[in-house]
Amino acid sequence: MQYTLQVQGMTCGHCERAVTQAVQQIDPAATVRIDRAQNRVDIDSTQPREALAAAIAEEGYQVAA
């Protein structure tokens, strides 16, 4: 499945790595593309959207519903 999440709080490369690693802990095979300027995270994953959003939120970022 492909998901697009609106994620607030990503301000640097470290933030991008943290979000990517959070997603890949849930699904190691996931593909993550981040557009920091648009606060957008595109994810290709077999995991449910809710699990991916929760993993990102646990890193301290706000994920829009």
N, C-alpha and C positions, 0 to 999 in steps of 0.2 A: 504494500500500500504506500501511497505517497501522501505525505501530510505537509501542510504549511502552517507554522505556528508564528504568532506575533510574540516576540520576546523582548521585554524592556530591561534595560540595565547593562547591555553589552557595550562596553566602551573601548575595548582594546583587544589585541591578539590573544592575551591570556584569557579573556572572557570567552572568546571563540573556542579556544582549546578546552576550557572547562565545560562548555555546553556540548561540544563534540564528544568529549570523554564521558560525560553523563549519559548521553544517548547510547554510546557504544558499550557502556557497562550493562545496559538493559539488552541491547542487540549488537553483538560484536560485528555482525555483517552489515549493519546499517550504513547508508551513505548520507552524509550531512553536508549541506551547502548553506552558508551563512551570508546574508547581506546585512551587514551591521548598519549601514545608512538607512535601510528600510525597516530595521528591527525585525527581520524576517529570517526564519530558519526553515529550510526545506529538508525533509527527511524521507528517505526510502527505507521502510522497515516492515518486518512482519509482525511487530509488536503493536498493541493497541495504542491509540493516540494518547489516552489518559495516562498510561504508564510512562510514555516518553515525556509528556508535559510534567508529570510529577517528578521525574528524575531531574529535569532542568530546574524546576522550582526548588528542589532540595539544594541546588547549588547557589540559591539566593537570587534568582532572576524571576521576574514576573511574567507569567505566561497568560496571554489573553484567552478567554474561553472561546 
